[in-house]
């Protein structure tokens, strides 16, 4: 495969490209959808293809093919070069790539349980255990659904600079949802799990316990009350901290979005939050859902410091933006598959822990809220954000009180980061998926934290 991809790059160079890269991907996928103990869909298949990207006269050209036929791929190279030449006539500033080391490597996955060796029947039985334990938890639980996906295979990356990398791919992911209803009140609960380690994920996340956990959250919300609107002190659990870091800050720290008008480009080196705030984007946490060794530009992944003690210290880069900012690439260029170009994506984005206990975070709060898990989140380039809460409680006189439902927090990212006045010593990461025109597997999290105040509202 290496020689085959090198030939494509050589063809691109002969057609006038100053740089060329080829990616080949071969994956085996299994997906399941279950609802109320019924298998609605079960799919298994192989997906493969090749992507070619070239730099001609300072402009990118890209083409892909789902075939390894030489004629088809030669046409893809020709098409990519033509597109790049056309784009270069309209380009004001030529693209230049930050230099990187030439790498030759083979990255092998070593799961205890390879999901490709687990039968479809066993995967269905695992899903049914989750479904049954959820539906059977309480008569008020009206539905339970589960989506499951595993992906195994390998990718090849070769560029005209001499880099050649083969990497195994391995992801196991599931989302469990449950609804409950009584007396006209309807509630919803969900949980996502995922790993890049292997199917042993379900030895660590016991299926029956997962089903009960999701159902219990939905049932608890039936007797919960809406929060009081307005500004309140809040304690956020790691699950909510993670989505806040990802949505409200992480996207702003992607260098392509920073260049598109995000507020961080003008705040490099400036203090934008409390001295307790330190954020990282890290691709080196083995087993986490955002871990990998090399990105889709052949750049080694790394632990990237984004904020240190409240001061913006870095952004997430590909080779193009690294050159524009006169810095080094951070290994954040990722493509969903061979059909699309790599773009800057997060990996595992989190807040660093400090030294306080959970009890200390609650101290001094006469009335506020403890938000334990999120329902959804969104943010804009101007720094405004909203995060919906699926599990929350009142805090009364420093103690956890009654559950609340249909809550959200919202505000401006920079203002909110200045409101962080206590950070816990615990640390939890959760898997997820991020959409940015493409879907990427990511991870986020952190410790419990306290905000002196934030706007609390109703349903997000």
Secondary structure, DSSP 8 states (H G I E B T S, - for coil): -HHHHHHHHHHHHHTT-SEEEEEEEEEEEEEEEEETTEEEEEEEEEEEEEEEEEEETTEEEEEEES---HHHHHHHHHHHHHHHHHHHTT-SS----------EEEE----SS-GGGS-HHHHHHHHHHHHHHHHTS-TTEEEEEEEEEEEEEEEEEEETTS-EEEEEEEEEEEEEEEEEEETTEEEEEEEEEEESS-TTHHHHS-HHHHHHHHHHHHHHHTT-EE---EEEEEEE-HHHHHHIIIIIIIGGGBHHHHHTT-TTTT-TTSB-S-TT--EEEES--TTSTT--SB-TTS-B--EEEEEETTEE---B--HHHHHHTTS---S-EE-SSTTS--EE--SEEEE---SB-HHHHHTT-SEEEEEEEEEEEEE-TTSEEEEEEEEEEEEETTEEEEEEESEEEEEEHHHHHTTEEEEBS--EEEEEEEESSSEEEEEEEE--EEEEEEEEES--
